[in-house]
Amino acid sequence: MLTVQIRLVICSVDKAKEMGMDWWVNNPAFCSRSKKQQALPEAMDRLEERLARIETSLAAGAK
């Protein structure tokens, strides 16, 4: 499958679009706005909040 996709890109992206072959448009590996990338800032926020709670707990326990 990878070989076919690479050959398609090398041959002609424009011709492929004309024929209705546009698998790269919705493929997360080629799409800059994939769901994975959109979820990253939310995950980072959750991790930062969790780390702050852990640090607060540790500081309170050290006193």
Buried (B, 14 or more C-beta within 10 A) or exposed (E): EEEEBEEBEEEEEEEBEEEEEEEBEEEEEEEEEBEEEEEEEEEEEEEEEEEEEEEEEEEEEEE
